[in-house]
Amino acid sequence: MSVIEKIKGRLQNYPQIEFEATQDSIVVFPQSESGFEVSLYFNDRASDEPYNVFFNGWHEAFQSEAVALDCFALGLSSECRLKEYSRGENPYKWTIEYLRDGRWEVGGSSTTLLFLSFWKVKKVRYLQNEQAI
């Protein structure tokens, strides 16, 4: 069974979750304005890291299907939030934070776009999903 089929199988237990899937990708849409998209792409031609997980603009590549699935599920849970930086209306940086012992901690990596409108007002917002699959 493919990684996409595994995710679709688990999502069948959550009819309120909206998603789109193809043979090699799946995108779960946020259920509120304060949530974020979670997606997984599989590229069998990428021998080193065929699994790519995205949370809005943040992304990470994985060698292991199990680790990619764990990351995907974490993005849907309330144990993870995405700190999104923007200039004006244009997001340019995303950082994952994890809930540990009741406190938010920076974890993993950040993704940053190289080109930003540095003259516009800087804003930070926190996005969080509430699903546990």
C-alpha positions, 0 to 999 in steps of 0.5 A: 500500500502506498504512503498516500493510500495509508493516509487516505485510509486514516482520514476516512475516520475523520469525515470533517477533514477536507483533502485532495489526493493524487497518486503521489500527493495529498493535501489536507486543508485547514479547518479554520483561519488559524490552521495551515495546509499539511501536504505530503508528496512522494517522488519515487525517482528521488532516491535519497529523500523521496518523501516531502512534507509541507506546512504552508511554506515550511517543508522538509524532505525525508528518507523514511516513510515512517518519519514522513508520516509522523511529521505529517500527522504532527502537523495536523495535531494541536502539539505543533504550531507554525510561526509565520513571518510576513512583510505586508501581506507576503509570508516569507519565513516559517518555523515549527514549534512543538508543545513540550511539558506545557511550553512551546519550543522551537524545533526542527528547521525554518524555511525562508524565502530569499526575496522579501519586501523588507520595507513593509511592516513585519508581522508574526502570526501563529497557525495551528491545526486541531486534528489527531489522526 
